[in-house]
Amino acid sequence: MNDSSVQKVVIIGGYGAFGSLIASELARAANVVIAGRNRDLGQGFADSIEAAFSLCNTRDGTSLRNTIDGAQIVINASGPFLPNDYSIPKICIEANCHYIDLADGRDYVKGFLALHELAKERGVFACTGASTAPAVTFALLSELSLTFPDIHAIKIYLSAGNKNKAGASTFASILSYAGTQIRVWYHSQWENHLGWGLSEIFEFPPPVGKRFVQLCNVPDLDLFPKIFEAGQVMFKAGVELPIFNIGLSILAQLKKRFPQINLPSIAGPLIRTSRWFKNFGSYSGGVLVRVEDKNGRSQSLAFVTSQNGPRIPASPAVLLAHKLLNNAPLARGASPCLGFISLDEFRDYLEPFGIKLISQ
């Protein structure tokens, strides 16, 4: 779409695993600009959805300002989202652009609140965590809390199908905390547990089935104990093939023993290695939230699918962008993506992609 009267949306990393899904959805409603450092990939994808491409180095303030000039919305789908580095959202806010990112790093999301006053002063909506965690998990949990008010424990499980395209920033995020100590709200107090530890086999609703899952360091662990007054909040995730879960567990143990190891530095080689196994497994995946009371009674809600799993983490950015393009009254300021999208909105958007909402 190249109508100059239509609003401009810049998607940083718009040719990546999640950014490409967001871009293809928004290209029908806005003048989408795909931004990134890889001209060949970026231009080729932009051409395929009739969008524009801008060569952009987000670490260069001038380059970023030139790319976002005149944009109403900037969506950052690139990563890595590093704690204490908010230069990208800050530049976007100062340029009076609404800002959305897909960060699910616990420390990054927590520190994002430092931008609240600037965003409020500029009249800008700035949102982080527009991904499965915490945007989708919060919507699932909020719905459960309506009929299950006495929540004692919150347990969240996520698993992706092996055949889905791996997100480089997501993989790097996992490696950043694997083998390090993570604070977990357990027995109504903070306890330390090993990142990518506490392994278990969890059975998701069909078509996902049994999957290995391990402890993840996500914003939910900080946000949900206070919001829902639960005595325990646990978040575990995994990939479909056991060999990769076991491999990550081994890396976590190595990191525990040799703290100087820089695991994120091997994200690229590990992703390239994983491509050798793409013929195995499936596209099925999902996210499930379970609540329990003190008597052990439980209830759960899940989004599961046999295909299109990456549409789940991509959905919050798409839905928020549509709201902003339609002048929805979203509160100005900077905050995590909590409560801006209802479970009904997620369900209605995801169902056409074969993603089902399951209650148990």
N, C-alpha and C positions, 0 to 999 in steps of 0.2 A: 504494500500500500504506500503510495507516494503523494497522497493528497496533502498539500501544505497546510490545509485548514485543520487537519487531524493532529491530535496531540502526539508529541514525541516521547518515546520510551526508549531509554538506553539500557541494554542488558549486557553487563560486563561478564565475560565468559559465556556469551550467548550461544556458543557452538559446542559447549561441553555436555556432559551426561544429563544434567538437569536444566541448564540454561537453554539448551536447544528445544526442550519440551515447552518451556515457558515462552520462548520466542515464537514458536510455531503457533501457539494459542493466541498470543497477543497481536500477531501480525495482521489479523483480520479486523482489529479494532483500533489500531494506532499505527503511527509511523515508527516502526521498530528499527533501532540501530544496534547492530551486533558489534560489540567492542571487545578488543583483545589484542594480543601481541603476535598471534599467528595469522598472517595475512591469507595464506593459502586456505587454511581450514575455515577461517572466519568469512572470507569473501565467498567461498564456495557454498557455505551453508546459507549465508545471507541471500545469495542469488536464488537458492532453491525455494525460499519462502517469500521472495520479492521484498526483501528488506534491504537496508543499507548496511555498509560495514565501515567501521572507523578503527584504524590502527591506533591502539592506545596502550601506553605503559602506565598503569595505575600508580606506579611508584614515582612517576614524574608528574608533579602537580599541574604544570602547564599543559601537558598532554591530556590529563584527565579533564581539566577545565574546558579545553577546546572541544573535547568529545561530548561533554554533557551540556554545552551551551544551548540554551533554548529548550531543554528537556523538562517535562513536567515530572517524570518519574525516572529514577535510576534503580535498577535491580542488579544487585551484586551476587552473581552465581558462580564466582570464580574461586574464592579462597586463595591461599589459606587465611583464615581469620585468626590473627594472632592477638592474644591479650595485650592490652595497653597500646595497640596500634589502631587508632580510629581515624587515620588521615583520610581515607576514602569517604566514609560517611560525613566527616566534618566538612570536606570540600563540597560535597553534594548539598549539604544543608546550607552552607554559606552561599551557594549558588541558587538557593531557593527551590531546590529539587526535592520532591518527596523521595524517600530512600527506603529500600527494602533489601535485606540480605538473608541468605539461607544458612547463616552460621548456626552450628549446634554445639560449639565449644562452650563449656561451662563458664570459664573465666571471662571469655570474650563477651558473652551475653550479659554476665553480671556487671562488667565494667561499662557496658554500652549506656547505662543510665547517666553517665557523666555528660552525655550530649543532650540531656533533656531540656535544660534551660535554653541552650542555643536554638534547638529545634522549635521550642515553644515561642521564643522571641521572633523567629523567622516565619512563624506560621506554617511550619513544615511537619508532615507526618514522617517519622523515622522509626523503622521497625527492624528488629533483629530476631533471629530464630524462626523465620518464616519457612519452616521445614517440618518434617515429621515430629521432631522434638525441638521446642515444646508446643508448637501450634496445633498439630493434629492430636497429640496425646492429651493436651489440655481440653480440647473439644470433647473427646471421648470421656475423659474423667469428669468433666462438668455435667455431662448428661447422666452418668452413673450416679453422681452425688444427689441428683434430684429424687431418685427412688431408693437410694442407699445412703441415708444421712449419717449413720454411725460408722464412718470409715476408720478402721484401725490401721490397715496396711494397704499400700498401693504397690502393685507389681506390674511393671511394663516390660513387654517383650517385643522384639523386632527381629525379623529375618528377611534377607533378600535372596532371590533366586540367583543361581550361579550364572545363568545365561544373560542376565542383565548387564548392561555396560557399567563398568566400575567407575565411580567418581573419584578422581585423584585426590581432591581436597578431603573427601570423606575418609579415604584410606589413610591419608597423612594424619588426620585428626585422631583416628584410632591408635596409630603408632605413637602419637605424642603422649598418651597416658598409659599405654600398655606397660605393665611392670612397675608403675609408680603407685604411690599410696593415694587412694581416693577417699574423701570424706563421704560417708553414707549415714543417713538418718535411720537409726536402727534401735529398737527398744527405747524410743523417745529420747535418744541421745546420739551425739556424733561419734561414729566409729570409723577407723581406717581399715580399708580393704584394698587388695591388690587389683589394679586396673587390668581388665581382661582376665580376671580370675573368677572364683566362685562358679565354675562351670557346672552346667546342668543340661539335661535334655528336656525340652519343653514341647508339648504337643499343641500346635496351633490348629484351628479349625481347618477342615478341608478347603482347598486342595493342598495346603501347605504341609500339614503333618508334623512329624517329630523333627526337631532341629536342635543342634547344639547352640547354647547362648552363654555369654559371659558378661561380666560387669563392665558397664560403660560409664564414662564421666561426661554427663550431659546436664544441661541447665535444669531439667526436671528435678534433679536431686537437691538443688538449692531452693527452687521455687515452690514445689508442691507441699513440703512439710508444713509450711506456714499457711498457705492458701487453704488447704483442706484439713488442717489440724490432725494429720495422721501420725501415728507412732512409728511408722516405717514406710520408707519410699525406696524402691529398688528398680533399677533399669538395667536390663540385660539384652544384648543383641548378638547376632551371629550371622554367618553366611551359610549357604546350603551344604556345601561339601565338607564333611568332617575333617578332611586333610588340611584345609585352610584354617579351620578353627583350632586344630591341634597345633599347626605351625605357629599361629599367632600366640597361643598359650606358651609355647616354647620360647618365643621371642620375649614374652613378658617375663618369664623366669630368668632369661639371660639379662634383661634390663634390671631386674631386681638384684641380681648378683653383681653385675657390672654397670653401675649407674651412669658411667661416662659414655655408654653406647648411644649413638644418635640414631634412633630407629626411624624417625621421619625421613631421614636422608635416603633410605632404601625403598621408599614408597613407589617410586617410578619403576625400578627393577622388579619389584614384587607384582605390580600390576601387569607388567609385560609378561612375567612368568605365568600369571593367572590366565592369560589368553590361550595358553596351551591346553587348558582344561575346559574351554567354553563349550565343547560338544557334550559335556557331562552335565547332569542336573536338569534344571528347568527354569522357567521364568516366574514360578510361583513365589509369593512372598506376602508379608503383611505385618501389621502392628496390632498388638492386643494390650488392652489395659484391664487389669483385674483389681477389684477392691474386695477387702475382707473385713469382717467385724471381729470383735474379741472372741466370739464363740465359734469362729472358723467358717461361718457362712460367707459365701462369695458370689460375686456377679461380675461378668466381663462383657466388654464390647470390643470388636475387632474389625479392621478393614483387611480383607484378604482377597487375593486374586491369583489366577493362573497365568496372567499376563499383565503388562503395563504397570508393574510394581513401582517403577520410578515416578509414575504420575502422582503417587501419594506425597513424597517430599516436594514435588514441584507445585502441587496444588495451592498451598497458601499464597505464594507470590502471585500466581495467576488471579486468584480470587481478590486479593488485596488491590492489585493493579486495576482490575475492572471496577472495583468500588471507587477508587480515586479518579479514574477516567469518567465515572458517572457522578462525580461530586458528592459521594456519600459522606456523611458527617463523622469522619474518623477524627478522634482527638489528636490535636497537635502536640508534638513533643516526641521524645525518644524513649522507647520501651521494648521489652520482649513481646513477641507475638502471642498474646494471651487474650482471648475473648473477643477478638475482632471478627472472627469467622465462626458461625454456629456449626454444630454437627450436621444439621439439615442441609446447610450450604455445601459442606464437604461431600455429603452423601449424594446430593443432586448432581454435583459436578463429576464425581468419580464413577458413578454407576454406568454411564455410557461407555466407559473404558473397561467394563467387565470387573470392576472392583466393588465387592459386596460388603455391606455393613452387617455383621453377624452379632447377635446377642446370645449370651449363654448364662 
